[in-house]
Amino acid sequence: MIADLKKTTEQKMQKSLEALKHDLGKIRTGRAHTGILDHIQVDYYGSMIPINQVANVTLIDARTIGVQPWEKNMVGKVEKAIRDGDLGLNPATQGEIIRVPMPPLTEERRRDLIKVVKHEGETAKVSVRNLRRDANQHLKDALKAKEVSEDDERRAQDDVQKLTDRHIAEIDRMLAEKEKDLMAV
């Protein structure tokens, strides 16, 4: 029972880290990468579809993303979807290819993005701590129901704390890496 609880808690904490990694991937640095457009949805014959399902998204160079819709009549819709996205990008169409230049980040914009990064990190840490609290509550309930001994419960709580510390250290490492990435000119 204790082993299952630890395993489940660790898996949930790992999912929190993956969610943070995904959220940090959306935060734009000065360099282009195709993942930036992943959450943009395009109106495809009345359905909202992710951009990578209606177009080929590639890197043209370090600061430019190329988007080539598979159907010619989708060029305008894809361009509009990118422009209307919350990324502040200004795509330009050249024939069937849409070029999406990454504007350089200003110092002020970098500071704003670092605040967003720190907020995302705090949210992930809160999530990990909530998982620790839930695991400890399950252990206390099991102790009350006499399913585990006091020594086992104490050891399991220590293990859950070590898991929490390890995941929070990983979150801090990811945040420091992203901040360094954002401040690089």
C-alpha positions as CSV (number, residue, x, y, z in Angstrom):
1,M,0.0,0.0,0.0
2,I,2.8,2.4,0.9
3,A,4.8,1.5,-2.2
4,D,1.7,2.2,-4.4
5,L,1.1,5.5,-2.7
6,K,4.8,6.6,-3.2
7,K,4.7,5.5,-6.8
8,T,1.4,7.3,-7.6
9,T,2.6,10.4,-5.9
10,E,5.9,10.4,-7.8
11,Q,4.0,9.9,-11.1
12,K,1.7,12.8,-10.3
13,M,4.7,15.0,-9.4
14,Q,6.4,14.0,-12.7
15,K,3.3,15.1,-14.5
16,S,3.5,18.5,-12.8
17,L,7.1,18.8,-14.1
18,E,6.0,17.9,-17.6
19,A,3.2,20.4,-17.5
20,L,5.7,23.1,-16.4
21,K,8.0,22.1,-19.2
22,H,5.2,22.4,-21.7
23,D,4.1,25.8,-20.3
24,L,7.7,27.1,-20.3
25,G,8.0,25.9,-23.9
26,K,5.2,28.4,-24.9
27,I,7.1,31.3,-23.4
28,R,8.9,32.9,-26.3
29,T,12.6,33.6,-26.2
30,G,14.3,35.6,-29.0
31,R,14.9,32.4,-31.0
32,A,12.4,30.7,-33.2
33,H,11.2,27.2,-32.6
34,T,8.3,25.3,-34.1
35,G,6.7,24.5,-30.7
36,I,5.7,28.1,-30.3
37,L,2.8,27.7,-32.7
38,D,1.6,24.3,-31.3
39,H,-1.4,25.7,-29.4
40,I,-2.6,27.9,-32.3
41,Q,-5.9,26.6,-33.7
42,V,-7.0,27.1,-37.3
43,D,-10.6,27.2,-38.6
44,Y,-10.6,24.2,-40.9
45,Y,-14.0,23.8,-42.6
46,G,-15.9,24.8,-39.4
47,S,-13.7,22.9,-36.9
48,M,-10.8,24.3,-34.8
49,I,-7.7,22.2,-35.6
50,P,-4.1,22.6,-34.3
51,I,-2.0,24.4,-36.9
52,N,0.4,21.4,-37.3
53,Q,-2.5,19.3,-38.6
54,V,-3.2,21.7,-41.5
55,A,0.3,22.9,-42.4
56,N,3.9,22.0,-42.3
57,V,5.7,24.0,-39.7
58,T,9.5,24.3,-40.1
59,L,12.4,26.6,-39.2
60,I,13.7,28.8,-42.0
61,D,16.5,30.3,-39.9
62,A,17.2,31.1,-36.3
63,R,14.6,33.9,-36.2
64,T,12.0,32.8,-38.7
65,I,9.4,30.0,-38.8
66,G,8.0,28.8,-42.1
67,V,4.4,27.6,-42.3
68,Q,3.2,25.9,-45.5
69,P,-0.5,24.9,-45.5
70,W,-1.2,21.7,-47.3
71,E,-4.2,23.3,-49.1
72,K,-3.8,26.6,-51.0
73,N,-7.1,28.0,-49.8
74,M,-5.9,27.7,-46.1
75,V,-3.1,30.2,-46.4
76,G,-5.2,33.2,-45.4
77,K,-6.9,31.3,-42.5
78,V,-3.6,30.1,-41.1
79,E,-2.0,33.5,-41.4
80,K,-5.0,35.1,-39.6
81,A,-4.9,32.4,-36.8
82,I,-1.2,33.2,-36.2
83,R,-1.8,36.9,-36.2
84,D,-4.7,36.6,-33.8
85,G,-2.8,34.2,-31.5
86,D,-1.6,35.6,-28.2
87,L,2.0,35.6,-29.2
88,G,2.3,39.0,-30.8
89,L,3.6,37.6,-34.1
90,N,3.2,39.3,-37.5
91,P,3.3,36.7,-40.3
92,A,3.9,37.6,-43.9
93,T,2.7,35.5,-46.8
94,Q,5.0,34.8,-49.8
95,G,3.0,32.7,-52.3
96,E,2.1,29.5,-50.5
97,I,4.6,29.9,-47.6
98,I,3.9,32.0,-44.5
99,R,7.0,33.4,-42.9
100,V,6.7,34.2,-39.2
101,P,9.6,36.4,-38.1
102,M,10.4,36.4,-34.4
103,P,10.7,40.0,-33.2
104,P,13.7,40.6,-30.9
105,L,12.8,40.9,-27.3
106,T,13.1,44.3,-25.5
107,E,14.6,44.4,-22.0
108,E,11.2,45.3,-20.6
109,R,9.5,42.4,-22.4
110,R,12.2,40.0,-21.1
111,R,11.5,41.2,-17.5
112,D,7.8,40.6,-18.1
113,L,8.4,37.1,-19.4
114,I,10.6,36.3,-16.4
115,K,7.8,37.3,-14.2
116,V,5.5,34.9,-16.1
117,V,8.2,32.1,-15.8
118,K,8.4,32.6,-12.1
119,H,4.6,32.5,-11.8
120,E,4.5,29.2,-13.7
121,G,7.2,27.9,-11.5
122,E,5.3,28.8,-8.3
123,T,2.2,27.2,-9.7
124,A,4.1,24.0,-10.3
125,K,5.6,24.1,-6.8
126,V,2.2,24.5,-5.3
127,S,1.0,21.5,-7.3
128,V,3.9,19.4,-6.0
129,R,3.3,20.5,-2.4
130,N,-0.5,19.7,-2.7
131,L,0.5,16.2,-3.9
132,R,2.7,15.8,-0.8
133,R,-0.1,17.0,1.5
134,D,-2.5,14.5,-0.1
135,A,0.0,11.6,0.2
136,N,0.6,12.5,3.9
137,Q,-3.2,12.6,4.5
138,H,-3.6,9.1,3.0
139,L,-0.8,7.9,5.3
140,K,-2.5,9.4,8.4
141,D,-5.8,7.8,7.3
142,A,-4.1,4.4,6.9
143,L,-2.5,4.8,10.3
144,K,-5.9,5.5,11.9
145,A,-7.3,2.5,10.2
146,K,-4.4,0.5,11.5
147,E,-3.3,-0.5,8.0
148,V,0.3,0.6,8.6
149,S,2.5,0.9,11.7
150,E,3.6,4.3,13.1
151,D,7.2,3.6,12.0
152,D,6.2,2.7,8.4
153,E,4.0,5.9,8.3
154,R,6.9,8.1,9.5
155,R,9.4,6.5,7.0
156,A,6.9,6.9,4.2
157,Q,6.3,10.6,5.1
158,D,10.1,11.1,5.0
159,D,10.2,9.4,1.6
160,V,7.4,11.6,0.3
161,Q,9.3,14.7,1.6
162,K,12.4,13.6,-0.2
163,L,10.3,13.2,-3.4
164,T,8.9,16.7,-2.9
165,D,12.4,18.2,-2.3
166,R,13.8,16.5,-5.4
167,H,10.9,17.7,-7.7
168,I,11.0,21.3,-6.3
169,A,14.8,21.4,-7.0
170,E,14.1,20.2,-10.5
171,I,11.5,23.0,-10.9
172,D,14.1,25.5,-9.7
173,R,16.6,24.2,-12.2
174,M,14.1,24.5,-15.1
175,L,13.2,28.1,-14.0
176,A,16.9,29.1,-13.8
177,E,17.5,27.6,-17.3
178,K,14.6,29.4,-18.8
179,E,15.6,32.7,-17.2
180,K,19.1,32.4,-18.6
181,D,17.6,31.6,-22.0
182,L,15.4,34.7,-21.8
183,M,18.2,37.0,-20.8
184,A,20.6,35.8,-23.5
185,V,20.7,38.4,-26.2
